[in-house]
Every structure is written in C-alpha cells, then in structure tokens.
Amino acid sequence: METYDGDPALFTKQHAGDDSLFVVFYMGVLRNEDKSVDAGRPIFDDIECCRIIIPGDKNNVVDRPATQSDRQRFHKQYGMFKEGLKEEDQLSGTRLNEWPFLTRGQCEEFRYLGIRTVEQLAEVRDDIATKVPGIHALKQHAQVWLGKTKTAAEAAKQAKVMSDQQTQINNLQEVVRDQAARLEKLMTGERVKG
C-alpha cells in the first residue's frame, strides 16, 4: 500500500487548493431575458463575474456570474476588484515576465496556459506538467527559487529585528549614562540642569 507524504490537513481543510488558482473578478454582461421580452429588443445588464482558472489547464476554466460564495471564498481577489484593479493587476505573486529565468516566448506560452506568476508555475499539477515539454524542470526551478527567496526574506526580517533591538539597547545605554551622570552630580552637590 502506498503512503501519502504530503500534508494530510489538505484533505480536511475546506478550499485547501485555492491558493494555487488564478481567480479574477470583472464586470461582465448578461442578457436579461425578462426585460428583453418586455422591450422587444435585447437588453443586457452589467454584472459582477468570476473567472477561476487552474494554472496550466486552459480547458478547465470556470467563468460565471459571481456568487456570494465566490465573493467570500476569494475575498482577497474580490477586494482588489472592488478597489478598481484591472484583471492583470489582481495577480498576487511574482509575475513571470519579471522572473529572469524565462524568455519572453515562454512567458507568452505560459500566459496562454493561464500561468501568470512564479508561484502558479511552482504549483502546476503534475498531470498538466507532463503535457507541456520542459515545464517540469521550470516548475522545480520555480520551487527552489521561491524557497531561496523565502529564506532570504526571513533572514532579512531577522536582521531588521536585531538592528532595531540594538538601536533600543544603544538608546537605553545612553539614558542610563545620562542618569548616572546626573546622579553623580547630585551626590557631589553640583546643580543639575533640566
């Protein structure tokens, strides 16, 4: 019997794979049948729509009027839409065209497949990766690169914390020196300023 080496919590967590989806909200149009019949001509209403793409699987796209469930499930993307961000600006992650390891042609090919960020490339399902020549190696490269940048970011955060702490220590030492000098002057009978 095979064992599963991944995170078993993924099977119990609702919407566990949502982070790897490309979700965009946009204003679409929908024919209003009732108004069209009444007016005797086609009447269309502007409505909020939701497009859900599995990166790398251009044949598996959900594009529909947005439901309340969509707005809650993908609240981050919906918030960006409500702020007025266009589809391309609703991306979250490092855009492929800013990743130095891809050619412009590869970026366009991945765009066609619905892969827009390095994070999406790193999460492409294996069944999809087997259909696109060379994508498996790029997927692994993206995973390694993301791991290195995460480690570097954590190190930078730790260095900032240490720098802030050293600044606080230096400030406190200065206060202690000032207080010690004042105390010394008081004990010797000199007049203290301030």
N, C-alpha and C positions, 0 to 999 in steps of 0.2 A: 504494500500500500504506500502511495506517495504521501509525503508530508508537505505542508504549506509553510514556507519560510518567511512569508510576509507578515504584515500586521493583521492579526485576526480581528481587531477592532473595526477594520474596514468593512467587515460583513455585518456588523451590528450598528454602525453609525449611519444615520439617515443622510442621504446625499453625499456620501463619502467621496465620490469621484468628481464632484462639482468643480474642484479647483483646476482640474485638467481640461475643462470645457471652455470653449470660446463662446461667450454669451453677449449679445448685443441687443439693446432696446432701440427702437426707432419709430418714427411716425410713418404709418402706412395708410393705405386707403382700402376701404371695404365697401362694396356695393350694398346700399340699404334697399332691400327688396320692397319693403312696405312703402317707403317714400317714393321709390321709382314707379310703383304701380299707381300711386295717387297722382303723381306729377305727369305720368305718361312719357317719361324720359328717364334715362339712367341718373340716379342720384348716388353720390359717393360720400362717405363720412371719413374724416381723419380719425384714426385710432392708434393707440399705442400697440406696437407689435414687439415680439420677442423672437430672435433667431438664435438657436442653440446648435453649435457645430462641435462635433468630435474632431479635434485636430488630426488631420491626416486622412480622414474618411469623408471625402466630399460627397459621397452618396448617402450619408446619414446626417441629414440636416432637418431640424425642426424649425419651421417658420410659421408663426401663427399670431393671432391677436393675443396680447399679453393678458394673463390671468392674474388674479390677486396672489395666487400661489407662486407664480413666476416672480412677481414683484418682491415677495417675501424671501423666496429661496435664493434669488440672485440680487439681494438688496444693494450690494456694493455697485454692481453694474447699473442697476436701476437708478441709484443715486447719481451716478455720473451722467446718465441720460437726462435726468431732471435738471442737472446743472447746465445742460445745454451742450454737452460734449458730443461731437460727431462720432460716428461708428469707429473710425480709426483711433480716435482719442480715448475710447473706452477700454482700450487694451491695458492690461496690467502685466508688467514684466519688461524684460529687455527685448526690444524689437530686433528681429533677425537682421535687418539692414544695418543695425548698429553693432552687430557681433562680427568681429574681424575675421572669423573663420569661414565665412560663406562668400561666394561670388554673388554678383547681382542676379545672375541667371538662377542660381539655387534659391535665392530669396523669392524670386517670382514664382518658381515652381512650387515652393512650399506655400506661398500665398494662395496659389490655385488649389492646393490641398487643404486650405483652411488652417495652416500653421503660421502664426504671426510672431510668436515670441520664442526665445530660447527655452523658457520654461515649458511651453507647449511641446516643443521638439523633444525635450528630455522626457516627457510623459507620453509620447506616442506609443500606442498599444503595439505589442509585438506582431500581432496578426496584420496590422497595417504596415509596419516597418518591413515585413518580408515582401510586400508588393512593390516597394519603391527602391530601386537599386541605390546602394550607398547610404541610405538613411539610417541603417542600424549603427554604422560606425559614427555618424554625425550625432545620433541620439546619445551614444555612450560618451562622446566628446562633450556634448552639452551637459550631461550629468556630472562629469568630472569638473568641468569649468564652473558650474553652479556650486558644487561642493567647495571648490577652492575659494570662490568669491564669498561664500557664506563664512568660511573660516577666517578669511581676511577681514570681513566686516565685524565678526565677533572680536578679533584681535584689536581692531581699531576702537571699538566700543570700550574694551577693557583698558586700552591705553588712555582714552579720554577720562575714564573714571579715575584712573591712577593719577593723571595730571591734575584733575580737579581736587582730588584728595591732597596732593602735595601743595597745591595753592592754599587750601584751607589750613594745612599744617603750618605753612610759612606765615600766613596771616595770624594764626593763633600764637606762634612763637614771637612775632612782633608785638602783639598785645601783652604777652607775658613779660617780655623785656621792658616794655614801656611801664607796666605796672611795677615791676621790680625796681626800676629807676625812681619812680615816684615814691615807693615805699622807702627806699634808701634815703631819698631827700627828706622825707618826713622824720625818719629816725635820726638824722643828723641835724634837724632843726631848720633846714632851708625851706623857703617858701616855694610851694608847688604851683605852677601855672595850670590854668584850665580847670 
